[in-house]
Amino acid sequence: AALAWSLPTGEVMGIDADNMEDLQILRYEEGQRYHSHHDYIENQRDRQNGPRVLTFFLYLSDVEAGGGTRFTALDPMITVKPKKGRALLWPSVLNSKPRDRDPRTDHEALPVEKGTKFAANGWIHLFDERGPQKRGCA
């Protein structure tokens, strides 16, 4: 069964919870990583739900070594180390053009060197995500 859990986006960020995809739970074992990518999905730009505008990332465990989140397009690059309870929030789009990709937020999950990394991803769309999903229109 899929895990469906929503952040209290209305209280925390002032964003309707219907704009958020269900959380994705992640588990990285030693040596595992996720190469540099961007959370913006081009073909969502003009759909009813609009593009992903924000990424919420929550570390669910400490990691003994490695496993950081590195923002590869920033100069200098920034790496956030995993720490249980630490949360990151970053934009996928430009403030001035909320349908256009922000090129600064390419990121990667660095390899876990020792331990196991658990985390959760949540993506927030420009408009209602859940309604179109229920109707098969997203």
C-alpha positions as CSV (number, residue, x, y, z in Angstrom):
1,A,0.0,0.0,0.0
2,A,1.2,3.5,-0.8
3,L,2.0,5.8,2.0
4,A,-0.1,8.9,1.7
5,W,0.7,11.7,4.2
6,S,0.4,15.4,3.7
7,L,2.4,18.1,5.3
8,P,0.3,20.7,7.1
9,T,1.1,23.1,4.3
10,G,-1.8,25.4,5.1
11,E,-0.5,26.1,8.6
12,V,3.3,26.0,7.9
13,M,3.6,27.6,4.5
14,G,0.2,29.1,3.7
15,I,-0.3,26.7,0.8
16,D,-3.4,24.6,0.2
17,A,-2.6,20.9,0.9
18,D,-4.3,20.0,-2.4
19,N,-1.4,21.5,-4.2
20,M,1.0,18.9,-2.9
21,E,1.9,15.4,-4.2
22,D,1.9,12.6,-1.7
23,L,5.2,12.2,0.1
24,Q,7.7,9.8,-1.4
25,I,9.7,7.9,1.2
26,L,13.4,7.3,0.3
27,R,15.9,4.7,1.6
28,Y,19.6,4.8,0.5
29,E,21.9,2.0,1.5
30,E,25.7,2.4,1.5
31,G,27.0,3.3,-1.9
32,Q,23.6,4.4,-3.2
33,R,23.1,7.9,-4.6
34,Y,20.8,9.9,-7.0
35,H,22.7,11.8,-9.7
36,S,22.2,15.5,-10.4
37,H,18.7,16.4,-11.5
38,H,16.0,19.0,-11.3
39,D,12.5,18.5,-9.8
40,Y,10.8,20.7,-12.5
41,I,8.9,18.6,-15.1
42,E,8.6,20.4,-18.4
43,N,5.4,18.8,-19.6
44,Q,3.6,19.9,-16.4
45,R,4.1,23.6,-17.2
46,D,0.8,24.1,-18.9
47,R,-1.3,21.4,-17.2
48,Q,-4.1,22.2,-14.8
49,N,-1.9,21.6,-11.8
50,G,1.0,23.6,-13.1
51,P,4.6,22.8,-12.5
52,R,6.2,21.8,-9.3
53,V,7.1,25.1,-7.7
54,L,8.7,23.9,-4.4
55,T,10.4,20.8,-3.1
56,F,10.2,19.9,0.5
57,F,12.8,17.4,1.7
58,L,12.9,15.9,5.2
59,Y,15.7,13.8,6.6
60,L,14.2,10.9,8.7
61,S,17.5,9.6,10.0
62,D,21.1,10.5,10.8
63,V,23.8,9.1,8.5
64,E,27.2,8.1,9.8
65,A,29.0,9.3,6.7
66,G,28.1,10.8,3.3
67,G,24.5,11.0,1.9
68,G,24.3,14.8,1.7
69,T,22.2,16.8,-0.6
70,R,24.4,18.9,-2.9
71,F,23.1,21.8,-5.1
72,T,25.3,21.3,-8.1
73,A,24.4,24.5,-10.1
74,L,25.3,26.9,-7.3
75,D,28.7,28.6,-7.3
76,P,30.0,27.6,-4.8
77,M,28.1,24.3,-4.6
78,I,26.3,23.8,-1.3
79,T,26.0,20.5,0.5
80,V,23.5,19.9,3.3
81,K,24.4,17.0,5.6
82,P,21.7,14.6,6.7
83,K,20.4,15.1,10.2
84,K,17.3,13.5,11.5
85,G,14.5,16.1,11.6
86,R,16.3,18.6,9.3
87,A,14.1,19.9,6.5
88,L,14.9,21.7,3.3
89,L,12.6,23.7,1.1
90,W,13.8,25.0,-2.3
91,P,12.1,26.5,-5.4
92,S,11.9,24.8,-8.7
93,V,10.7,27.9,-10.5
94,L,11.6,31.5,-10.8
95,N,9.7,34.0,-8.5
96,S,9.1,36.4,-11.4
97,K,8.0,33.6,-13.7
98,P,6.4,30.8,-11.7
99,R,5.9,28.5,-14.7
100,D,9.6,28.7,-15.7
101,R,12.4,26.5,-14.3
102,D,14.9,27.9,-11.9
103,P,18.3,26.7,-13.2
104,R,20.0,27.2,-9.8
105,T,18.3,24.3,-8.1
106,D,19.8,21.3,-9.8
107,H,20.7,18.9,-6.9
108,E,22.0,15.4,-6.2
109,A,22.0,12.9,-3.3
110,L,25.6,12.1,-2.6
111,P,26.5,8.4,-2.0
112,V,25.9,7.1,1.5
113,E,29.4,6.1,2.8
114,K,28.3,4.6,6.1
115,G,24.9,3.8,7.5
116,T,21.4,4.1,5.9
117,K,19.7,7.3,4.9
118,F,15.9,7.6,5.2
119,A,14.2,10.7,3.9
120,A,10.9,12.0,2.5
121,N,10.3,14.2,-0.6
122,G,7.2,16.3,-1.2
123,W,6.5,18.4,-4.3
124,I,4.2,21.4,-4.2
125,H,2.5,22.5,-7.5
126,L,1.4,25.9,-8.6
127,F,-2.2,24.9,-8.5
128,D,-4.4,22.1,-7.2
129,E,-2.6,18.8,-7.8
130,R,-5.1,16.3,-6.1
131,G,-8.3,17.3,-8.0
132,P,-6.8,16.8,-11.5
133,Q,-5.1,13.5,-10.3
134,K,-8.5,12.2,-9.1
135,R,-10.0,13.1,-12.5
136,G,-7.0,11.6,-14.5
137,C,-6.2,15.1,-15.9
138,A,-2.8,15.8,-14.4
